[in-house]
């Protein structure tokens, strides 16, 4: 009886928060905001286009099947595009808090995303620290004078006009977006051959296997970009509407300098 009384008097150790991430973008958020939680990351958490891929190594990665997700018993689920409706409904029925990252089109949208996920993970201080870091990066990226027009181009031959986060990144670094239309769209190889942009900003080209037959790798496009490439961005910095979009702007500013 004395042993039972002593045991009862000991403080109960709360288990770590269980957090399930359903796609690579969500992986970045949960690793940055809740590194001490018990995380179940997506199978692509350590892929080349994952910004925090080094932090993902050695952590649990889990395919988001209904059986695996329910068996993990998460307290919080974070997603950008991952997770089909049946899975999300099952997790909700079991009491998990599902938080969705929105497709931000500007840095105010990124701030809202960071704050929403930080609240869900009970990590508001870390969230505000990420936002402060992002704002400092944006301040550093501001140019003394405009840098002129530039066309963002991926290996797949796509560009991004007004209304998407890439446009906000270009403007933060002092560039005027040379994309022909709002949103994401394909670039015409023929048009580049006839009217090459003054400057290119290339993305994902560091990944040798990324769209290796894409229009962005067409010999005509590569010839047009030779001598006109203002900057190159790694795919990981543009793959998610997150705070490190400011790092992309900073990279553009550094390379322009």
Secondary structure, DSSP 4 states (H G I P E B T S, - for coil): -HHHHHHHHSPP-PPPPEEEE-SHHHHHHHHHH-TTSEEEB-TTTTSTT-TTHHHHTTS-B----HHHHHHHT-SEEEESS---HHHHHHHHHTT-EEEE----SSHHHHHHHHHHHHHHTT-HHHHHHHHHHHHHHHHHH--SS--EEEEEEETTSEEE-TTSHHHHHHHHTTEEE--SSSSEEEPPHHHHHHS--S-EEEESTT-TTTTTTSGGG-HHHHHHHTTTEEEEE-GGGTSSSSTTHHHHHHHHHHHH-
